[in-house]
Amino acid sequence: MHTRWHDDDLAGRIVRQLDATGRHYRVLSLPAQAVLHDPLGRAVGDFLWDEGTYG
């Protein structure tokens, strides 16, 4: 698991290396706030957790 901050961060470098090898891989992106076609089935605008979960 990795939070992306820049295209040249650790995850970005690993993805470029995998691209260069031609190996199949899958990137799962879970934004904190859901967007259209969210992989978890959340409604657009829903968050990964609610305010009371970690407070």
C-alpha distance matrix in Angstrom:
0.0 3.8 7.0 9.6 12.9 14.9 15.6 16.1 12.9 11.0 9.1 12.6 14.4 12.6 13.3 16.8 17.3 16.5 18.8 21.4 21.5 22.0 19.6 18.2 14.6 12.9 10.5 9.6 10.0 10.4 12.6 13.7 17.1 17.9 19.6 22.0 20.8 17.8 15.9 16.2 19.9 19.9 22.9 22.7 22.3 20.7 17.9 14.8 16.9 20.4 21.9 23.3 20.2 19.2 22.6
3.8 0.0 3.8 6.2 9.2 11.3 12.4 12.9 9.6 8.4 6.9 10.2 12.3 11.4 12.2 15.3 16.4 16.2 18.2 20.7 21.4 22.1 20.2 19.2 15.6 14.0 11.0 10.6 9.9 10.6 11.8 13.0 16.4 17.7 19.1 21.8 21.2 18.3 17.1 17.8 21.2 20.8 23.4 22.6 21.8 20.8 17.9 15.4 17.6 20.9 21.9 23.8 21.1 19.8 22.8
7.0 3.8 0.0 3.8 6.4 9.3 11.3 12.4 9.4 9.8 8.5 10.7 13.5 13.6 13.8 16.6 18.3 18.4 19.8 22.4 23.6 24.1 22.7 21.5 17.9 15.9 12.4 11.6 9.7 9.8 9.7 10.6 14.0 15.8 17.2 20.2 20.2 17.4 17.0 17.7 20.7 19.8 21.9 20.6 19.4 18.8 15.9 14.0 16.2 19.2 19.9 22.2 20.1 18.6 21.4
9.6 6.2 3.8 0.0 3.8 5.9 7.6 9.3 7.1 8.6 7.2 8.1 11.3 12.1 11.9 14.2 16.4 16.9 17.7 20.2 21.9 22.4 21.5 20.6 17.3 15.5 11.9 11.9 9.7 10.9 10.4 12.1 14.8 16.4 16.9 19.7 20.0 17.8 17.7 19.1 21.8 21.0 22.7 20.9 20.0 20.1 17.6 16.3 18.9 21.7 22.4 25.1 23.2 21.9 24.5
12.9 9.2 6.4 3.8 0.0 3.8 7.2 8.6 6.9 9.6 9.5 9.6 12.4 14.2 14.3 15.7 18.2 19.2 19.7 21.9 24.0 24.8 24.3 23.7 20.6 19.0 15.4 15.6 13.1 14.0 12.6 13.8 16.3 18.3 18.7 21.7 22.5 20.5 20.9 22.2 24.7 23.5 24.8 22.6 21.3 21.8 19.2 18.5 20.7 23.1 23.3 26.1 24.7 23.0 25.1
14.9 11.3 9.3 5.9 3.8 0.0 3.8 5.4 5.4 8.9 9.0 7.6 10.2 12.8 12.6 13.2 16.0 17.5 17.5 19.4 21.9 22.8 22.8 22.6 19.9 18.8 15.5 16.5 14.4 16.1 15.0 16.8 18.9 20.5 20.3 22.8 23.6 22.0 22.3 24.2 26.6 25.7 26.9 24.6 23.6 24.4 22.2 21.6 24.1 26.5 26.9 29.8 28.3 26.8 28.9
15.6 12.4 11.3 7.6 7.2 3.8 0.0 3.8 5.7 8.7 8.1 5.3 7.9 10.6 9.8 9.9 13.0 14.5 14.1 15.9 18.7 19.4 19.8 19.8 17.5 16.8 13.9 15.7 14.1 16.6 16.0 18.5 20.4 21.3 20.6 22.7 23.1 21.9 21.9 24.3 26.6 26.3 27.6 25.2 24.8 25.8 23.9 23.1 26.0 28.7 29.4 32.3 30.7 29.4 31.8
16.1 12.9 12.4 9.3 8.6 5.4 3.8 0.0 3.8 6.7 7.8 5.2 6.0 9.4 9.9 9.4 11.8 14.1 14.2 15.2 17.9 19.4 19.9 20.4 18.4 18.3 15.8 17.8 16.7 19.2 18.9 21.2 23.4 24.5 24.1 26.2 26.4 25.1 24.8 26.9 29.6 29.3 30.8 28.7 28.1 28.8 26.6 25.5 28.2 30.9 31.5 34.2 32.4 30.8 33.2
12.9 9.6 9.4 7.1 6.9 5.4 5.7 3.8 0.0 3.8 5.6 5.2 6.3 8.7 10.0 10.7 12.5 14.4 15.4 16.7 18.8 20.3 20.1 20.4 17.9 17.5 14.8 16.4 15.3 17.4 17.3 19.2 21.9 23.3 23.4 25.8 25.9 24.0 23.5 25.2 28.1 27.8 29.6 27.7 27.0 27.2 24.6 23.2 25.6 28.4 28.9 31.4 29.4 27.7 30.1
11.0 8.4 9.8 8.6 9.6 8.9 8.7 6.7 3.8 0.0 3.8 5.5 5.2 6.3 8.7 10.0 10.7 12.4 14.3 15.5 16.9 18.7 18.0 18.5 15.9 16.0 13.7 15.5 15.3 17.4 18.2 20.0 23.0 24.2 24.6 26.9 26.4 24.3 23.2 24.8 28.0 28.0 30.2 28.8 28.2 28.0 25.4 23.4 25.7 28.8 29.6 31.7 29.3 27.6 30.3
9.1 6.9 8.5 7.2 9.5 9.0 8.1 7.8 5.6 3.8 0.0 3.8 5.4 5.1 6.1 8.6 9.9 10.5 12.2 14.3 15.5 16.6 15.7 15.6 12.7 12.4 9.9 11.9 11.9 14.4 15.5 17.8 20.6 21.3 21.6 23.6 22.9 20.9 19.6 21.5 24.6 24.9 27.2 25.9 25.7 25.4 23.0 21.0 23.7 27.0 28.2 30.3 27.9 26.6 29.6
12.6 10.2 10.7 8.1 9.6 7.6 5.3 5.2 5.2 5.5 3.8 0.0 3.8 5.5 5.1 6.2 8.7 9.9 10.5 12.4 14.5 15.5 15.4 15.6 13.3 13.2 10.9 13.3 13.0 15.9 16.5 19.2 21.6 22.1 21.7 23.5 23.0 21.7 20.8 23.1 25.9 26.1 28.0 26.3 26.3 26.6 24.5 23.0 25.9 29.0 30.2 32.7 30.4 29.3 32.1
14.4 12.3 13.5 11.3 12.4 10.2 7.9 6.0 6.3 5.2 5.4 3.8 0.0 3.8 5.4 5.1 6.2 8.7 9.8 10.6 12.6 14.5 14.6 15.7 13.9 14.8 13.2 16.0 16.3 19.2 20.1 22.7 25.2 25.7 25.4 27.1 26.4 25.1 23.8 26.1 29.1 29.5 31.6 30.0 30.0 30.1 28.0 26.2 29.0 32.2 33.3 35.6 33.2 31.9 34.7
12.6 11.4 13.6 12.1 14.2 12.8 10.6 9.4 8.7 6.3 5.1 5.5 3.8 0.0 3.8 5.4 5.0 6.2 8.6 9.8 10.8 12.6 11.8 12.8 10.9 12.1 11.1 14.1 15.1 18.2 19.8 22.4 25.0 25.2 25.1 26.6 25.4 23.9 22.2 24.4 27.5 28.3 30.7 29.6 29.8 29.6 27.5 25.3 28.1 31.5 32.9 35.0 32.3 31.2 34.3
13.3 12.2 13.8 11.9 14.3 12.6 9.8 9.9 10.0 8.7 6.1 5.1 5.4 3.8 0.0 3.8 5.4 5.1 6.1 8.6 10.0 10.7 10.3 10.6 8.7 9.6 8.7 12.1 13.2 16.6 18.2 21.3 23.5 23.2 22.7 23.8 22.6 21.5 19.9 22.5 25.3 26.3 28.5 27.3 27.9 27.9 26.2 24.3 27.5 30.9 32.5 34.8 32.2 31.5 34.6
16.8 15.3 16.6 14.2 15.7 13.2 9.9 9.4 10.7 10.0 8.6 6.2 5.1 5.4 3.8 0.0 3.8 5.4 5.0 6.2 8.8 10.1 11.0 12.2 11.3 12.8 12.2 15.7 16.4 19.9 21.2 24.3 26.3 26.1 25.2 26.2 25.2 24.4 23.1 25.9 28.6 29.5 31.5 29.9 30.5 30.9 29.3 27.7 30.8 34.1 35.6 38.0 35.6 34.7 37.8
17.3 16.4 18.3 16.4 18.2 16.0 13.0 11.8 12.5 10.7 9.9 8.7 6.2 5.0 5.4 3.8 0.0 3.8 5.4 5.1 6.5 8.9 9.4 11.6 11.2 13.5 13.6 17.2 18.5 21.9 23.6 26.6 28.8 28.6 28.0 29.0 27.6 26.7 24.9 27.6 30.4 31.6 33.9 32.6 33.2 33.3 31.5 29.5 32.6 36.0 37.5 39.7 37.0 36.0 39.2
16.5 16.2 18.4 16.9 19.2 17.5 14.5 14.1 14.4 12.4 10.5 9.9 8.7 6.2 5.1 5.4 3.8 0.0 3.8 5.4 5.2 6.4 6.0 7.8 7.6 10.4 11.2 14.9 16.9 20.4 22.5 25.7 27.7 27.1 26.5 27.1 25.4 24.5 22.4 25.2 28.0 29.5 31.9 30.9 31.9 31.8 30.3 28.1 31.3 34.8 36.7 38.7 35.9 35.3 38.6
18.8 18.2 19.8 17.7 19.7 17.5 14.1 14.2 15.4 14.3 12.2 10.5 9.8 8.6 6.1 5.0 5.4 3.8 0.0 3.8 5.5 5.3 6.8 8.3 8.8 11.1 11.9 15.7 17.3 21.0 22.8 26.2 27.9 27.0 25.9 26.2 24.6 24.3 22.6 25.7 28.2 29.7 31.7 30.5 31.7 32.0 30.8 29.1 32.4 35.8 37.8 40.1 37.5 37.0 40.3
21.4 20.7 22.4 20.2 21.9 19.4 15.9 15.2 16.7 15.5 14.3 12.4 10.6 9.8 8.6 6.2 5.1 5.4 3.8 0.0 3.8 5.6 8.0 10.7 11.9 14.6 15.5 19.3 20.9 24.6 26.3 29.6 31.4 30.7 29.5 29.9 28.4 28.1 26.4 29.4 31.9 33.4 35.5 34.2 35.3 35.6 34.3 32.5 35.8 39.2 41.0 43.3 40.7 40.0 43.2
21.5 21.4 23.6 21.9 24.0 21.9 18.7 17.9 18.8 16.9 15.5 14.5 12.6 10.8 10.0 8.8 6.5 5.2 5.5 3.8 0.0 3.8 5.4 8.9 10.7 14.1 15.8 19.5 21.6 25.2 27.4 30.7 32.6 31.7 30.8 31.0 29.1 28.7 26.5 29.4 32.0 33.8 36.2 35.3 36.5 36.5 35.2 33.1 36.3 39.8 41.8 43.8 41.0 40.4 43.8
22.0 22.1 24.1 22.4 24.8 22.8 19.4 19.4 20.3 18.7 16.6 15.5 14.5 12.6 10.7 10.1 8.9 6.4 5.3 5.6 3.8 0.0 3.8 6.5 9.2 12.4 14.6 18.3 20.6 24.3 26.5 30.0 31.6 30.3 29.1 28.9 26.8 26.8 24.6 27.7 30.0 32.1 34.3 33.5 35.1 35.2 34.2 32.2 35.6 39.1 41.4 43.4 40.6 40.4 43.8
19.6 20.2 22.7 21.5 24.3 22.8 19.8 19.9 20.1 18.0 15.7 15.4 14.6 11.8 10.3 11.0 9.4 6.0 6.8 8.0 5.4 3.8 0.0 3.8 6.4 10.1 12.8 16.2 19.0 22.5 25.1 28.4 30.2 28.9 28.1 28.0 25.6 25.2 22.6 25.5 28.0 30.2 32.7 32.2 33.8 33.5 32.4 30.1 33.4 37.0 39.4 41.1 38.2 38.0 41.6
18.2 19.2 21.5 20.6 23.7 22.6 19.8 20.4 20.4 18.5 15.6 15.6 15.7 12.8 10.6 12.2 11.6 7.8 8.3 10.7 8.9 6.5 3.8 0.0 3.8 7.1 10.3 13.4 16.5 19.9 22.7 26.0 27.5 25.9 25.1 24.8 22.2 21.9 19.2 22.1 24.5 26.9 29.4 29.1 30.9 30.5 29.6 27.4 30.7 34.3 36.9 38.6 35.7 35.9 39.4
14.6 15.6 17.9 17.3 20.6 19.9 17.5 18.4 17.9 15.9 12.7 13.3 13.9 10.9 8.7 11.3 11.2 7.6 8.8 11.9 10.7 9.2 6.4 3.8 0.0 3.8 6.8 9.9 13.0 16.3 19.3 22.5 24.2 22.8 22.3 22.4 19.9 19.1 16.4 19.1 21.8 23.9 26.5 26.3 27.8 27.3 26.2 23.8 27.1 30.7 33.2 35.0 32.0 32.1 35.7
12.9 14.0 15.9 15.5 19.0 18.8 16.8 18.3 17.5 16.0 12.4 13.2 14.8 12.1 9.6 12.8 13.5 10.4 11.1 14.6 14.1 12.4 10.1 7.1 3.8 0.0 3.8 6.4 9.6 12.8 15.8 19.1 20.6 19.1 18.7 18.8 16.3 15.4 12.6 15.4 18.1 20.1 22.8 22.5 24.1 23.6 22.6 20.3 23.7 27.3 29.9 31.7 28.9 29.2 32.7
10.5 11.0 12.4 11.9 15.4 15.5 13.9 15.8 14.8 13.7 9.9 10.9 13.2 11.1 8.7 12.2 13.6 11.2 11.9 15.5 15.8 14.6 12.8 10.3 6.8 3.8 0.0 3.8 6.3 9.7 12.5 15.7 17.5 16.3 16.1 16.9 14.9 13.5 11.4 14.0 16.9 18.3 20.8 20.2 21.3 20.9 19.7 17.6 21.0 24.5 26.9 29.0 26.3 26.4 29.8
9.6 10.6 11.6 11.9 15.6 16.5 15.7 17.8 16.4 15.5 11.9 13.3 16.0 14.1 12.1 15.7 17.2 14.9 15.7 19.3 19.5 18.3 16.2 13.4 9.9 6.4 3.8 0.0 3.8 6.5 9.7 12.8 14.5 13.2 13.6 14.6 12.6 10.5 8.2 10.4 13.5 14.7 17.5 17.2 18.3 17.5 16.2 14.0 17.5 21.0 23.5 25.5 22.9 23.3 26.7
10.0 9.9 9.7 9.7 13.1 14.4 14.1 16.7 15.3 15.3 11.9 13.0 16.3 15.1 13.2 16.4 18.5 16.9 17.3 20.9 21.6 20.6 19.0 16.5 13.0 9.6 6.3 3.8 0.0 3.8 6.2 9.6 11.2 10.4 10.8 12.5 11.4 9.1 8.2 10.3 13.0 13.3 15.6 14.7 15.3 15.0 13.6 11.9 15.5 18.8 21.1 23.5 21.3 21.6 24.7
10.4 10.6 9.8 10.9 14.0 16.1 16.6 19.2 17.4 17.4 14.4 15.9 19.2 18.2 16.6 19.9 21.9 20.4 21.0 24.6 25.2 24.3 22.5 19.9 16.3 12.8 9.7 6.5 3.8 0.0 3.8 6.4 8.2 7.7 9.3 11.7 11.0 7.8 7.5 8.2 11.0 10.6 13.0 12.4 12.6 11.6 9.9 8.2 11.8 15.0 17.4 19.8 17.6 18.2 21.3
12.6 11.8 9.7 10.4 12.6 15.0 16.0 18.9 17.3 18.2 15.5 16.5 20.1 19.8 18.2 21.2 23.6 22.5 22.8 26.3 27.4 26.5 25.1 22.7 19.3 15.8 12.5 9.7 6.2 3.8 0.0 3.8 5.3 6.1 7.7 11.0 11.6 8.7 9.9 10.4 12.4 10.9 12.4 10.9 10.2 10.0 8.3 7.8 11.2 13.9 15.8 18.7 17.2 17.6 20.2
13.7 13.0 10.6 12.1 13.8 16.8 18.5 21.2 19.2 20.0 17.8 19.2 22.7 22.4 21.3 24.3 26.6 25.7 26.2 29.6 30.7 30.0 28.4 26.0 22.5 19.1 15.7 12.8 9.6 6.4 3.8 0.0 3.8 6.5 9.3 12.9 13.9 10.7 12.1 11.5 13.2 10.9 12.2 11.0 9.2 8.3 5.5 5.4 8.1 10.5 12.1 15.1 13.9 14.2 16.6
17.1 16.4 14.0 14.8 16.3 18.9 20.4 23.4 21.9 23.0 20.6 21.6 25.2 25.0 23.5 26.3 28.8 27.7 27.9 31.4 32.6 31.6 30.2 27.5 24.2 20.6 17.5 14.5 11.2 8.2 5.3 3.8 0.0 3.8 6.6 10.3 12.0 9.4 11.8 11.3 11.9 9.0 9.3 7.6 5.5 5.6 4.4 6.5 9.2 10.6 12.5 15.7 15.1 16.1 18.2
17.9 17.7 15.8 16.4 18.3 20.5 21.3 24.5 23.3 24.2 21.3 22.1 25.7 25.2 23.2 26.1 28.6 27.1 27.0 30.7 31.7 30.3 28.9 25.9 22.8 19.1 16.3 13.2 10.4 7.7 6.1 6.5 3.8 0.0 3.8 6.9 8.3 5.8 8.9 8.7 8.7 6.2 6.5 4.9 5.1 5.3 6.1 7.6 10.8 12.4 15.0 17.9 17.1 18.6 20.9
19.6 19.1 17.2 16.9 18.7 20.3 20.6 24.1 23.4 24.6 21.6 21.7 25.4 25.1 22.7 25.2 28.0 26.5 25.9 29.5 30.8 29.1 28.1 25.1 22.3 18.7 16.1 13.6 10.8 9.3 7.7 9.3 6.6 3.8 0.0 3.8 6.4 5.7 9.3 10.4 9.8 8.2 7.6 4.9 6.5 8.3 9.7 11.3 14.5 16.1 18.5 21.5 20.9 22.3 24.5
22.0 21.8 20.2 19.7 21.7 22.8 22.7 26.2 25.8 26.9 23.6 23.5 27.1 26.6 23.8 26.2 29.0 27.1 26.2 29.9 31.0 28.9 28.0 24.8 22.4 18.8 16.9 14.6 12.5 11.7 11.0 12.9 10.3 6.9 3.8 0.0 3.8 5.6 9.2 10.8 9.3 8.9 7.8 5.8 8.9 10.7 12.8 14.2 17.4 18.9 21.7 24.5 23.7 25.5 27.8
20.8 21.2 20.2 20.0 22.5 23.6 23.1 26.4 25.9 26.4 22.9 23.0 26.4 25.4 22.6 25.2 27.6 25.4 24.6 28.4 29.1 26.8 25.6 22.2 19.9 16.3 14.9 12.6 11.4 11.0 11.6 13.9 12.0 8.3 6.4 3.8 0.0 3.8 6.3 8.6 7.2 8.3 8.6 8.2 11.5 12.2 13.9 14.4 17.8 19.8 22.9 25.3 24.0 25.9 28.6
17.8 18.3 17.4 17.8 20.5 22.0 21.9 25.1 24.0 24.3 20.9 21.7 25.1 23.9 21.5 24.4 26.7 24.5 24.3 28.1 28.7 26.8 25.2 21.9 19.1 15.4 13.5 10.5 9.1 7.8 8.7 10.7 9.4 5.8 5.7 5.6 3.8 0.0 3.8 5.5 5.3 5.9 7.5 7.6 10.0 9.8 10.9 10.8 14.2 16.6 19.7 22.0 20.5 22.3 25.1
15.9 17.1 17.0 17.7 20.9 22.3 21.9 24.8 23.5 23.2 19.6 20.8 23.8 22.2 19.9 23.1 24.9 22.4 22.6 26.4 26.5 24.6 22.6 19.2 16.4 12.6 11.4 8.2 8.2 7.5 9.9 12.1 11.8 8.9 9.3 9.2 6.3 3.8 0.0 3.8 5.5 7.7 10.4 11.2 13.4 12.4 12.7 11.5 14.9 17.8 21.1 22.9 20.9 22.5 25.7
16.2 17.8 17.7 19.1 22.2 24.2 24.3 26.9 25.2 24.8 21.5 23.1 26.1 24.4 22.5 25.9 27.6 25.2 25.7 29.4 29.4 27.7 25.5 22.1 19.1 15.4 14.0 10.4 10.3 8.2 10.4 11.5 11.3 8.7 10.4 10.8 8.6 5.5 3.8 0.0 3.8 5.6 9.1 10.9 12.6 10.6 10.8 9.2 12.2 14.9 18.5 19.9 17.8 19.8 23.0
19.9 21.2 20.7 21.8 24.7 26.6 26.6 29.6 28.1 28.0 24.6 25.9 29.1 27.5 25.3 28.6 30.4 28.0 28.2 31.9 32.0 30.0 28.0 24.5 21.8 18.1 16.9 13.5 13.0 11.0 12.4 13.2 11.9 8.7 9.8 9.3 7.2 5.3 5.5 3.8 0.0 3.8 6.6 9.0 11.5 9.9 11.4 11.0 13.6 15.6 19.2 20.8 19.2 21.7 24.5
19.9 20.8 19.8 21.0 23.5 25.7 26.3 29.3 27.8 28.0 24.9 26.1 29.5 28.3 26.3 29.5 31.6 29.5 29.7 33.4 33.8 32.1 30.2 26.9 23.9 20.1 18.3 14.7 13.3 10.6 10.9 10.9 9.0 6.2 8.2 8.9 8.3 5.9 7.7 5.6 3.8 0.0 3.8 6.4 8.1 6.1 8.1 8.5 10.8 12.4 15.9 17.8 16.6 19.1 21.6
22.9 23.4 21.9 22.7 24.8 26.9 27.6 30.8 29.6 30.2 27.2 28.0 31.6 30.7 28.5 31.5 33.9 31.9 31.7 35.5 36.2 34.3 32.7 29.4 26.5 22.8 20.8 17.5 15.6 13.0 12.4 12.2 9.3 6.5 7.6 7.8 8.6 7.5 10.4 9.1 6.6 3.8 0.0 3.8 6.1 5.6 8.9 10.7 12.7 13.3 16.5 18.7 18.3 20.8 22.9
22.7 22.6 20.6 20.9 22.6 24.6 25.2 28.7 27.7 28.8 25.9 26.3 30.0 29.6 27.3 29.9 32.6 30.9 30.5 34.2 35.3 33.5 32.2 29.1 26.3 22.5 20.2 17.2 14.7 12.4 10.9 11.0 7.6 4.9 4.9 5.8 8.2 7.6 11.2 10.9 9.0 6.4 3.8 0.0 3.8 5.7 8.8 11.2 13.6 14.2 16.9 19.6 19.5 21.6 23.4
22.3 21.8 19.4 20.0 21.3 23.6 24.8 28.1 27.0 28.2 25.7 26.3 30.0 29.8 27.9 30.5 33.2 31.9 31.7 35.3 36.5 35.1 33.8 30.9 27.8 24.1 21.3 18.3 15.3 12.6 10.2 9.2 5.5 5.1 6.5 8.9 11.5 10.0 13.4 12.6 11.5 8.1 6.1 3.8 0.0 3.8 6.5 9.8 11.6 11.7 13.8 16.9 17.1 19.0 20.4
20.7 20.8 18.8 20.1 21.8 24.4 25.8 28.8 27.2 28.0 25.4 26.6 30.1 29.6 27.9 30.9 33.3 31.8 32.0 35.6 36.5 35.2 33.5 30.5 27.3 23.6 20.9 17.5 15.0 11.6 10.0 8.3 5.6 5.3 8.3 10.7 12.2 9.8 12.4 10.6 9.9 6.1 5.6 5.7 3.8 0.0 3.8 6.9 8.3 8.6 11.3 14.0 13.9 16.1 17.8
17.9 17.9 15.9 17.6 19.2 22.2 23.9 26.6 24.6 25.4 23.0 24.5 28.0 27.5 26.2 29.3 31.5 30.3 30.8 34.3 35.2 34.2 32.4 29.6 26.2 22.6 19.7 16.2 13.6 9.9 8.3 5.5 4.4 6.1 9.7 12.8 13.9 10.9 12.7 10.8 11.4 8.1 8.9 8.8 6.5 3.8 0.0 3.8 5.3 6.4 9.0 11.8 11.2 12.9 14.9
14.8 15.4 14.0 16.3 18.5 21.6 23.1 25.5 23.2 23.4 21.0 23.0 26.2 25.3 24.3 27.7 29.5 28.1 29.1 32.5 33.1 32.2 30.1 27.4 23.8 20.3 17.6 14.0 11.9 8.2 7.8 5.4 6.5 7.6 11.3 14.2 14.4 10.8 11.5 9.2 11.0 8.5 10.7 11.2 9.8 6.9 3.8 0.0 3.8 7.0 9.8 11.9 10.1 11.5 14.4
16.9 17.6 16.2 18.9 20.7 24.1 26.0 28.2 25.6 25.7 23.7 25.9 29.0 28.1 27.5 30.8 32.6 31.3 32.4 35.8 36.3 35.6 33.4 30.7 27.1 23.7 21.0 17.5 15.5 11.8 11.2 8.1 9.2 10.8 14.5 17.4 17.8 14.2 14.9 12.2 13.6 10.8 12.7 13.6 11.6 8.3 5.3 3.8 0.0 3.8 6.7 8.2 6.4 8.3 11.0
20.4 20.9 19.2 21.7 23.1 26.5 28.7 30.9 28.4 28.8 27.0 29.0 32.2 31.5 30.9 34.1 36.0 34.8 35.8 39.2 39.8 39.1 37.0 34.3 30.7 27.3 24.5 21.0 18.8 15.0 13.9 10.5 10.6 12.4 16.1 18.9 19.8 16.6 17.8 14.9 15.6 12.4 13.3 14.2 11.7 8.6 6.4 7.0 3.8 0.0 3.8 5.6 5.6 8.1 9.6
21.9 21.9 19.9 22.4 23.3 26.9 29.4 31.5 28.9 29.6 28.2 30.2 33.3 32.9 32.5 35.6 37.5 36.7 37.8 41.0 41.8 41.4 39.4 36.9 33.2 29.9 26.9 23.5 21.1 17.4 15.8 12.1 12.5 15.0 18.5 21.7 22.9 19.7 21.1 18.5 19.2 15.9 16.5 16.9 13.8 11.3 9.0 9.8 6.7 3.8 0.0 3.8 5.7 6.8 6.9
23.3 23.8 22.2 25.1 26.1 29.8 32.3 34.2 31.4 31.7 30.3 32.7 35.6 35.0 34.8 38.0 39.7 38.7 40.1 43.3 43.8 43.4 41.1 38.6 35.0 31.7 29.0 25.5 23.5 19.8 18.7 15.1 15.7 17.9 21.5 24.5 25.3 22.0 22.9 19.9 20.8 17.8 18.7 19.6 16.9 14.0 11.8 11.9 8.2 5.6 3.8 0.0 3.8 5.7 5.3
20.2 21.1 20.1 23.2 24.7 28.3 30.7 32.4 29.4 29.3 27.9 30.4 33.2 32.3 32.2 35.6 37.0 35.9 37.5 40.7 41.0 40.6 38.2 35.7 32.0 28.9 26.3 22.9 21.3 17.6 17.2 13.9 15.1 17.1 20.9 23.7 24.0 20.5 20.9 17.8 19.2 16.6 18.3 19.5 17.1 13.9 11.2 10.1 6.4 5.6 5.7 3.8 0.0 3.8 5.9
19.2 19.8 18.6 21.9 23.0 26.8 29.4 30.8 27.7 27.6 26.6 29.3 31.9 31.2 31.5 34.7 36.0 35.3 37.0 40.0 40.4 40.4 38.0 35.9 32.1 29.2 26.4 23.3 21.6 18.2 17.6 14.2 16.1 18.6 22.3 25.5 25.9 22.3 22.5 19.8 21.7 19.1 20.8 21.6 19.0 16.1 12.9 11.5 8.3 8.1 6.8 5.7 3.8 0.0 3.8
22.6 22.8 21.4 24.5 25.1 28.9 31.8 33.2 30.1 30.3 29.6 32.1 34.7 34.3 34.6 37.8 39.2 38.6 40.3 43.2 43.8 43.8 41.6 39.4 35.7 32.7 29.8 26.7 24.7 21.3 20.2 16.6 18.2 20.9 24.5 27.8 28.6 25.1 25.7 23.0 24.5 21.6 22.9 23.4 20.4 17.8 14.9 14.4 11.0 9.6 6.9 5.3 5.9 3.8 0.0
